[in-house]
């Protein structure tokens, strides 16, 4: 029968360390740097924080996208223009259309695409 060697105790993630890994991952830090900050091995980081490493940035971008859409729907003209340009391949009004408000022009273009 083999006995376990008495080494360092197994790393136990906490809410605090999970939040830090998520924040560092979103900020673009390398896994090696995050592991060093937590004073653990890269392999231990990947083992215990796989979800945070894989999903943190997408979750934050999703939240930001939701806020952008909400602001656009609330009537923020700059955000409406931004969302339509980035998500609907919309382009800015031509100079002859500048007399109309951005909202009127955007709505006309949306209706034309329907």
C-alpha positions as CSV (number, residue, x, y, z in Angstrom):
1,X,0.0,0.0,0.0
2,X,1.3,3.4,-0.9
3,X,1.2,6.3,1.5
4,X,0.6,9.8,0.4
5,X,3.6,12.0,0.7
6,X,3.2,14.9,3.1
7,X,3.5,17.9,0.7
8,X,1.8,21.2,0.5
9,X,-1.9,21.1,1.1
10,X,-4.2,21.2,-2.0
11,X,-5.0,24.7,-3.2
12,X,-8.6,25.7,-2.2
13,X,-10.1,28.5,-4.4
14,X,-12.1,31.1,-2.6
15,X,-14.6,33.7,-3.8
16,X,-11.9,36.3,-3.5
17,X,-9.3,34.3,-5.6
18,X,-11.9,33.4,-8.2
19,X,-12.8,37.1,-8.5
20,X,-9.1,38.0,-8.9
21,X,-8.5,35.4,-11.5
22,X,-11.5,36.6,-13.4
23,X,-10.4,40.2,-13.2
24,X,-6.8,39.4,-14.2
25,X,-8.0,37.2,-17.1
26,X,-10.3,40.0,-18.4
27,X,-7.4,42.5,-18.2
28,X,-5.4,40.2,-20.4
29,X,-2.8,38.9,-17.9
30,X,-1.0,35.7,-18.9
31,X,-1.8,32.6,-16.9
32,X,1.8,32.4,-15.7
33,X,1.5,35.9,-14.2
34,X,-1.9,35.1,-12.5
35,X,-0.5,31.9,-11.0
36,X,2.6,33.7,-9.8
37,X,0.4,36.3,-8.1
38,X,-1.6,33.6,-6.4
39,X,1.6,31.8,-5.5
40,X,0.5,28.6,-7.2
41,X,1.7,26.5,-10.2
42,X,0.2,27.2,-13.7
43,X,-1.2,23.6,-13.7
44,X,-3.0,24.3,-10.4
45,X,-4.4,27.6,-11.8
46,X,-5.8,25.8,-14.8
47,X,-7.1,22.9,-12.7
48,X,-9.0,25.1,-10.2
49,X,-9.9,28.2,-12.3
50,X,-10.7,26.7,-15.7
51,X,-14.1,28.4,-15.9
52,X,-12.8,31.8,-14.9
53,X,-9.9,31.6,-17.4
54,X,-12.2,30.4,-20.2
55,X,-15.3,32.5,-19.7
56,X,-14.4,35.7,-17.8
57,X,-13.7,37.9,-20.8
58,X,-16.8,36.7,-22.8
59,X,-19.0,37.2,-19.7
60,X,-17.7,40.8,-19.3
61,X,-18.1,41.6,-23.0
62,X,-21.6,40.2,-22.9
63,X,-22.5,42.5,-20.0
64,X,-21.1,45.5,-21.8
65,X,-23.0,44.5,-25.0
66,X,-26.2,44.3,-22.9
67,X,-25.6,47.8,-21.5
68,X,-24.9,49.2,-25.0
69,X,-28.1,47.8,-26.3
70,X,-30.1,49.1,-23.3
71,X,-28.6,52.6,-23.7
72,X,-29.5,52.5,-27.5
73,X,-33.0,51.4,-26.7
74,X,-33.4,54.1,-24.1
75,X,-32.7,56.7,-26.9
76,X,-29.0,57.4,-26.5
77,X,-28.3,58.4,-30.1
78,X,-24.5,57.9,-30.0
79,X,-25.0,54.4,-28.6
80,X,-27.8,53.7,-31.1
81,X,-25.4,54.6,-33.9
82,X,-22.6,52.6,-32.4
83,X,-24.7,49.4,-32.0
84,X,-26.1,49.7,-35.6
85,X,-22.7,50.3,-37.1
86,X,-21.1,47.4,-35.3
87,X,-24.0,44.9,-35.3
88,X,-26.1,45.8,-38.4
89,X,-23.5,47.0,-40.8
90,X,-25.1,50.4,-40.9
91,X,-23.2,53.4,-42.2
92,X,-23.5,57.1,-41.3
93,X,-26.1,59.3,-43.1
94,X,-25.0,61.1,-46.2
95,X,-24.7,64.9,-46.0
96,X,-28.1,65.5,-47.6
97,X,-29.6,63.5,-44.7
98,X,-27.9,65.5,-42.0
99,X,-30.9,67.8,-41.6
100,X,-32.8,64.8,-40.1
101,X,-32.0,63.7,-36.6
102,X,-29.8,60.6,-36.3
103,X,-32.7,58.7,-34.8
104,X,-35.0,59.5,-37.7
105,X,-32.4,58.5,-40.2
106,X,-31.5,55.3,-38.4
107,X,-35.1,54.3,-38.1
108,X,-35.7,54.9,-41.9
109,X,-32.6,52.8,-42.7
110,X,-33.9,50.0,-40.4
111,X,-37.3,50.1,-42.0
112,X,-35.7,50.0,-45.5
113,X,-33.8,46.8,-44.6
114,X,-37.0,45.1,-43.4
